[in-house]
Amino acid sequence: MALVIAGERSGVGKTTVTLALLASLRRRGFNVQSFKVGPDYIDPMFHQYVTGRPCRNLDPVLTSEAYVGQCFAQHTASVEFALVEGVMGLFDGVKALGKSEPMPHAQFPLPKNDFASTAHIARLLQLPVLLVIDCSRLSGSVAAITHGYRSLDPRLHFAGIVLNRVGSDRHLQLLEEALEPLQLPILGVLRRQDNITLPDRHLGLVPANELTDLDAVLDKLAHIGKNCFNWDRLLPLLKIEEQTTDKHRYTQMPEKHLRLSAFICGSKSKIRLGVAHDRAFNFYYQDNLDILESFGAELVFWSPLKDRLPADLQGLYFGGGFPEVFAEKLSKNSQVLPAVKQAIAAGMPVYAECGGLMYLCEEIVDFEGHTWQMVGALPATAVMGKRLTLGYRQATALQNTALLAAGETVYGHEFHRSELTLLEREGEASIINVLTPLYKAVGISPQLSASAGVMEGWTSHQLHASYIHLHWGACPEMPARFLQNCSKFNHFSNSVDKS
């Protein structure tokens, strides 16, 4: 089994509870695998820091219901304990675009937009739910909240609740008295003074690799976890049962992956793929990196903040992150900017998403209005602003790209506070002869209603640059095509810096 940590809404302390549980399990010497519902990159970084194992995202919009099951089974096959951190409130999801599981009983007034919600994942994996409730402004009403969440969907099994931000012993007594008739176990109580605040900024928490005092915070979380939870009841819920025959089949590489891997790796030589990875670029799904390696890629991690472009590359992968926060330092790496631009001009296959897209622009204008030079492969300036662009996207490729064929449809996610301003170039300013829109995209989340579609991203020859983040788990054809194109590219020789 494993346990799903859910919240009655965003901000109730799911991540604090999750990290306290993970830290406590690790202090006991247990191997534990964590998962995160949804497309988030930052929470999984904290999970990985605690467990020493990559956290895996469970998102049936970006992948599929079948892939979610396969991913969960594969990565729990060799561990003792597992935990799934939910997203937003328990039933907060999106419309399924016809992919939703059928409703079993018409008489139940179930949410219409809970595809990819925490509840959906709990049903899909048949896991019990531990509901976290923010009690800072509650006493007797906690019973109504708990009863409502437990009774809304009879397909869900609730293991218990965690009371967070409890103010005093008297406050706890009132909460316990209110909950007693429901006979739902209280498996954890976190006091208000125990509340730990992790620093955040415009896209959520500050990533784990930027925090200098994270070990001290985790020590406190482990102490809280040791003393605030009912471990006698929690450990059996978190412990992974022996894999069944049906689950075991998910632990093997899917046949489609094997066929694609054999097709790509006709030669014995590895495909050298440069992966930008540092404090400015660290939004990567571990599954994507694993798939690339399984298809024969040699991942060469390097830092656009401080490194030169590695030698003998056949492709480049720029993930998302915070280039706007580190724009000054990126702009001062004067050796790598022209080298990346030259590689793109030479036809090297390049995949860039969100922060990577911004890095390839002419400039970034940060929140303070300062302008910083970037690679200059795209005739645009990325300008930071207050408006948050957020939500799932259904996007159809308008042209052939290094990853997609024209007409193919993908599902991705956008999450950024920048907008692109196109620049007018004169003469030979552009290194790209033909630059065309990449996608026609529509929103499928409650935050952005579906419309006629907008043009999104850019493509030219072997460049694929977009704000849309993709997970390749259910569509390995995309990274396979990318590596095929990389394999045809002669190793790039950097003529900008021969030293």
C-alpha positions in Angstrom: 0.0 0.0 0.0 1.0 3.7 0.1 -0.7 6.8 1.4 -2.0 9.9 -0.4 -1.5 13.2 1.5 -4.4 15.4 0.5 -5.5 18.9 1.5 -9.0 20.4 1.8 -7.5 23.3 -0.3 -4.2 24.8 -1.3 -2.0 26.2 1.5 -3.2 23.9 4.3 0.3 22.4 4.9 0.4 19.3 2.6 4.1 19.9 1.8 5.0 20.4 5.4 3.2 17.2 6.4 4.7 15.3 3.5 8.3 16.4 4.3 7.9 15.7 8.0 6.7 12.2 7.1 9.5 11.6 4.6 12.2 13.0 6.9 11.0 10.8 9.8 11.0 7.7 7.6 14.5 8.5 6.4 15.8 9.1 10.0 14.5 5.6 10.8 16.7 4.2 7.9 13.8 3.3 5.6 13.9 3.5 1.8 11.0 5.6 0.7 9.7 6.5 -2.7 7.7 9.8 -3.1 5.3 10.9 -5.7 3.7 14.2 -6.6 0.3 14.6 -8.2 0.3 17.1 -11.0 2.9 18.9 -13.1 4.8 20.6 -10.3 8.7 20.7 -10.4 9.6 22.4 -7.1 8.0 20.2 -4.5 9.6 17.1 -6.0 13.0 18.8 -5.5 12.4 18.9 -1.8 11.2 15.3 -1.8 14.4 14.1 -3.6 16.6 16.1 -1.2 15.0 14.3 1.8 14.7 10.7 0.3 17.8 10.6 -2.0 15.5 9.3 -4.7 13.9 11.2 -7.6 10.3 12.0 -6.9 8.0 11.0 -9.7 5.1 13.1 -11.0 1.7 11.4 -11.4 -0.3 13.4 -14.0 -2.8 11.7 -16.3 -3.2 14.9 -18.4 0.4 15.1 -19.3 0.7 11.3 -19.6 -2.2 8.9 -19.2 -4.0 6.9 -16.6 -2.1 3.8 -17.8 1.2 5.5 -17.4 0.4 6.7 -13.9 -0.2 3.1 -12.9 2.9 1.9 -14.6 5.0 4.6 -13.0 3.7 4.0 -9.5 4.2 0.2 -9.7 7.7 0.5 -11.3 9.1 2.9 -8.7 7.6 1.2 -5.6 8.9 -2.3 -6.6 12.2 -1.9 -4.7 11.3 0.2 -1.7 9.7 -0.4 1.7 7.5 2.7 1.9 5.8 5.1 -0.4 3.9 8.4 -0.2 2.0 10.5 -2.7 1.7 14.3 -2.1 -1.5 15.6 -3.6 -2.2 18.9 -5.5 -4.4 21.8 -4.5 -7.6 20.6 -2.8 -8.6 17.0 -2.9 -11.1 17.3 -5.7 -9.5 20.1 -7.7 -8.8 18.9 -11.3 -9.7 19.7 -14.9 -12.1 18.5 -17.6 -10.9 15.2 -19.0 -11.6 15.9 -22.7 -13.2 12.5 -23.0 -10.4 10.6 -21.2 -12.1 10.5 -17.8 -13.0 7.3 -16.0 -16.7 6.5 -16.2 -18.9 7.5 -13.2 -20.1 4.3 -11.5 -23.3 5.7 -10.0 -25.3 8.5 -11.5 -26.9 9.4 -8.2 -23.6 10.6 -6.6 -23.1 14.3 -7.1 -19.4 14.0 -8.0 -17.3 16.9 -9.2 -17.3 17.3 -13.0 -13.8 18.7 -13.2 -11.7 16.3 -11.0 -9.7 14.5 -13.7 -6.0 14.6 -12.6 -7.0 15.7 -9.1 -5.7 14.1 -6.0 -9.0 12.2 -5.7 -8.6 10.8 -9.2 -5.1 9.5 -8.5 -6.2 7.9 -5.2 -9.0 6.2 -7.0 -6.8 5.1 -9.9 -4.1 3.6 -7.6 -6.7 2.4 -5.0 -4.8 4.2 -2.2 -6.1 5.5 1.1 -6.3 9.3 1.7 -4.9 11.2 4.7 -6.6 14.6 4.7 -4.8 17.6 6.0 -7.0 20.4 7.5 -5.9 23.9 8.5 -7.5 24.3 11.9 -6.2 27.8 12.6 -9.7 29.4 12.2 -11.8 26.4 13.1 -13.2 24.5 16.0 -16.6 22.7 15.7 -16.8 23.4 12.0 -14.0 21.0 11.4 -16.5 18.2 11.6 -18.6 19.6 8.7 -15.5 19.9 6.5 -14.3 16.4 7.3 -17.7 14.9 6.8 -18.2 16.7 3.5 -14.9 15.5 2.1 -15.3 11.9 3.2 -18.9 11.6 2.0 -18.7 13.3 -1.4 -17.1 10.4 -3.3 -17.9 7.0 -1.8 -15.2 5.4 -4.0 -12.5 7.0 -1.8 -11.1 5.4 1.4 -10.0 7.9 4.1 -7.4 6.5 6.4 -7.6 9.5 8.7 -6.9 13.2 9.1 -4.1 15.5 10.2 -4.9 18.6 12.2 -2.5 21.4 11.2 -1.9 24.7 13.0 -3.6 23.8 16.2 -3.3 26.7 18.6 -3.5 25.2 22.1 -4.5 22.2 24.2 -8.0 23.7 24.6 -8.2 24.2 20.8 -7.3 20.5 20.2 -9.9 19.4 22.7 -12.6 21.3 20.9 -11.5 19.8 17.6 -11.4 16.3 19.0 -14.9 16.6 20.5 -16.3 17.8 17.2 -14.7 15.0 15.2 -15.5 12.2 17.6 -18.9 11.3 16.1 -17.3 10.8 12.7 -15.1 8.0 14.0 -12.3 9.0 11.6 -8.8 8.6 13.2 -6.7 11.7 13.9 -3.3 10.5 12.8 -1.4 13.7 13.3 -1.5 17.0 15.2 0.8 19.8 14.2 0.8 22.8 16.5 0.7 26.4 15.2 4.2 27.0 16.7 5.5 24.0 14.9 4.6 25.6 11.5 7.6 25.8 9.3 7.7 28.3 6.5 9.8 27.7 3.5 10.7 30.8 1.5 8.8 31.4 -1.8 8.8 33.7 -4.8 6.8 34.3 -7.9 6.4 30.7 -9.0 6.1 29.0 -5.6 8.7 27.7 -3.2 12.4 28.7 -3.7 14.0 25.5 -5.0 15.9 23.3 -2.5 19.3 23.8 -4.1 19.1 27.5 -3.3 18.5 27.2 0.4 21.5 27.2 2.6 19.7 26.2 5.8 17.6 23.4 4.4 19.3 20.7 6.5 18.3 22.6 9.7 14.7 22.9 8.5 14.6 19.2 7.7 16.0 18.3 11.1 13.1 20.3 12.7 10.6 18.6 10.4 12.0 15.2 11.3 11.6 16.0 15.0 8.0 17.2 14.4 7.3 14.1 12.4 8.6 11.8 15.1 6.4 13.4 17.8 3.3 14.6 16.0 2.1 11.5 14.1 0.5 8.2 15.2 3.2 6.0 13.7 1.6 2.8 15.0 -1.3 3.4 12.5 0.7 5.2 9.8 3.5 2.7 9.2 1.2 -0.1 8.0 -0.5 2.4 5.6 2.8 3.6 4.2 4.4 0.2 3.8 4.5 -1.2 0.3 2.9 -4.6 -0.1 4.6 -7.3 -2.1 4.1 -6.7 -5.8 1.4 -8.8 -7.4 1.8 -10.5 -10.7 -0.4 -7.8 -12.4 1.7 -5.0 -10.9 5.0 -6.7 -11.8 4.3 -6.3 -15.5 4.5 -2.6 -15.0 8.0 -2.7 -13.7 9.4 -3.8 -17.0 10.2 -1.3 -19.8 7.1 -1.1 -22.0 7.4 -2.9 -25.4 7.0 0.4 -27.3 10.0 1.8 -25.5 12.0 -1.3 -26.4 11.1 -1.0 -30.0 12.0 2.7 -30.2 15.2 2.1 -28.3 16.3 -0.6 -30.7 15.4 1.6 -33.7 17.4 4.6 -32.4 20.4 2.8 -31.2 21.4 1.1 -34.4 25.0 2.1 -33.7 26.8 1.4 -30.5 27.9 5.0 -30.0 26.0 7.1 -27.5 24.2 10.3 -28.6 25.8 13.2 -26.6 23.0 15.5 -25.4 23.9 18.6 -23.5 21.4 19.2 -20.6 21.5 22.7 -19.0 21.3 22.0 -15.3 22.0 24.5 -12.5 20.1 27.0 -10.4 18.8 28.8 -13.4 17.6 25.6 -15.2 16.4 22.8 -13.1 12.8 22.1 -14.1 13.1 18.5 -15.5 10.9 15.5 -15.1 13.2 12.6 -14.1 11.1 10.3 -16.3 12.1 12.4 -19.3 15.8 12.1 -18.5 15.4 8.4 -17.9 13.7 7.8 -21.2 16.5 9.7 -23.1 19.1 7.5 -21.4 17.1 4.3 -22.1 17.1 5.4 -25.8 20.9 5.7 -26.0 21.6 9.3 -24.9 24.6 10.2 -23.0 23.4 13.1 -20.8 26.1 15.8 -20.5 25.0 18.1 -17.7 26.4 21.6 -17.8 25.8 25.0 -16.3 25.0 28.0 -18.6 25.7 30.1 -15.5 29.4 29.2 -15.3 30.5 26.6 -17.8 31.6 26.6 -21.4 29.5 24.7 -23.9 30.6 21.0 -23.7 32.5 19.6 -26.7 31.2 17.1 -29.2 27.5 17.6 -28.5 24.8 16.4 -31.0 21.9 18.1 -29.3 20.8 20.5 -26.5 18.0 20.4 -23.9 17.1 23.5 -22.0 14.5 22.9 -19.3 12.6 25.5 -17.4 13.7 27.2 -14.2 14.5 30.8 -13.1 16.7 32.4 -15.8 15.1 35.8 -14.8 16.5 35.5 -11.3 20.0 34.7 -12.6 19.8 36.8 -15.7 22.7 39.0 -14.8 25.0 36.1 -14.3 23.8 34.3 -17.4 24.5 37.4 -19.5 28.0 37.7 -18.1 29.0 34.2 -19.4 30.2 35.8 -22.6 31.7 32.6 -23.9 28.7 30.4 -23.8 26.1 32.8 -25.3 27.6 33.0 -28.8 28.5 29.3 -28.7 24.9 28.3 -28.1 23.8 30.7 -30.9 26.3 29.2 -33.3 25.2 25.7 -32.5 21.6 26.5 -33.3 22.7 28.2 -36.5 24.7 25.1 -37.5 21.5 23.1 -37.2 22.0 21.3 -33.9 18.7 19.8 -32.6 17.6 21.9 -29.7 14.6 21.5 -27.3 13.8 24.4 -25.0 10.8 24.9 -22.8 9.7 27.9 -20.8 12.9 29.2 -19.0 14.9 27.6 -21.9 12.8 29.5 -24.4 13.5 32.8 -22.5 17.3 32.1 -22.5 17.3 31.7 -26.3 15.7 35.2 -26.7 17.6 38.4 -27.4 17.1 39.7 -23.9 15.4 39.2 -20.5 13.9 42.1 -18.7 13.7 41.2 -15.0 11.2 42.3 -12.4 13.2 45.5 -11.6 13.2 46.5 -15.3 16.8 45.7 -15.9 17.6 44.3 -19.4 20.1 41.5 -19.8 21.5 40.1 -23.0 20.8 36.4 -23.7 21.6 34.0 -26.6 19.8 35.9 -29.3 18.6 32.9 -31.3 15.0 34.1 -31.2 14.0 37.7 -32.2 12.2 38.5 -28.9 12.6 39.9 -25.5 11.2 38.0 -22.4 9.6 40.6 -20.1 8.7 39.7 -16.5 5.4 40.9 -15.2 2.7 40.4 -12.6 0.4 38.3 -14.8 0.6 34.6 -14.2 0.0 32.3 -17.1 -1.1 28.9 -15.7 -2.8 25.8 -16.9 -2.8 22.7 -19.0 -2.7 23.1 -22.8 -3.8 21.0 -25.7 -1.4 21.9 -28.5 -1.3 20.9 -32.1 2.0 21.1 -34.0 1.7 23.5 -37.0 5.1 22.4 -38.5 7.5 19.5 -38.4 9.9 20.0 -35.5 12.8 18.2 -33.9 10.2 16.3 -31.8 6.9 16.4 -33.6 5.3 16.0 -37.0 2.9 18.6 -38.3 -0.6 17.8 -37.0 0.4 15.9 -33.9 -1.4 16.9 -30.7 0.3 17.0 -27.3 -0.8 17.9 -23.8 1.4 20.1 -21.7 1.5 22.7 -19.0 2.3 26.4 -18.8 3.4 28.2 -15.6 5.2 31.6 -16.1 5.1 35.3 -15.4 6.9 36.5 -18.5 5.6 37.5 -21.9 7.5 37.7 -25.2 7.9 41.0 -27.1 8.8 40.5 -30.8 11.7 42.5 -32.1 12.1 44.1 -35.5 15.5 43.0 -37.0 17.3 44.7 -39.8 19.7 43.1 -42.3 21.2 39.8 -41.3 20.3 40.0 -37.6 18.6 36.6 -37.5 20.5 33.4 -37.6 17.3 31.6 -38.5 16.1 31.9 -42.0 12.5 30.8 -41.4 10.9 31.1 -38.0 7.3 29.9 -37.7 4.8 29.4 -34.9 5.1 26.0 -33.3 1.7 25.2 -31.9 -1.9 26.1 -32.0 -2.8 25.8 -28.3 -6.0 25.8 -26.3 -6.4 25.9 -22.5 -8.1 22.9 -20.8 -7.9 24.1 -17.2 -10.4 26.1 -15.2 -8.0 29.0 -15.2 -8.2 29.3 -19.0 -11.3 28.3 -20.9 -10.9 26.6 -24.2 -11.0 29.0 -27.2 -10.2 29.1 -30.9 -6.6 28.6 -30.0 -3.5 30.8 -29.9 -0.2 30.6 -31.7 2.5 29.4 -29.2 6.2 28.7 -29.4 8.7 28.8 -32.3 10.3 26.3 -34.6 12.8 26.5 -37.3 14.7 23.6 -38.8 15.9 21.7 -35.7 14.8 24.2 -33.0 11.8 23.5 -30.8 11.1 26.3 -28.3 7.9 26.8 -26.3 6.5 27.9 -23.0 4.7 24.5 -22.8 6.3 21.9 -20.5 6.0 18.3 -21.8 6.2 14.9 -20.0 7.2 12.2 -22.4 6.1 9.2 -20.4 3.1 8.3 -22.5 4.6 9.5 -25.8 8.1 8.2 -26.1 7.9 8.8 -29.9 8.8 12.5 -29.2 12.2 11.9 -27.5 12.8 9.1 -29.9 12.4 11.4 -32.8 14.5 14.1 -31.1 17.4 11.6 -30.6 17.1 10.4 -34.2 17.6 13.9 -35.3 20.5 14.4 -32.9 22.2 11.2 -34.2 22.3 12.6 -37.7 24.0 15.8 -36.6 27.8 15.8 -36.7 29.4 16.6 -33.4 29.5 20.4 -33.0 32.9 22.1 -32.9 32.7 25.4 -31.0 34.6 27.9 -33.0 33.8 30.7 -30.6 36.2 29.5 -28.0 39.1 27.2 -29.0 41.0 27.6 -25.7 
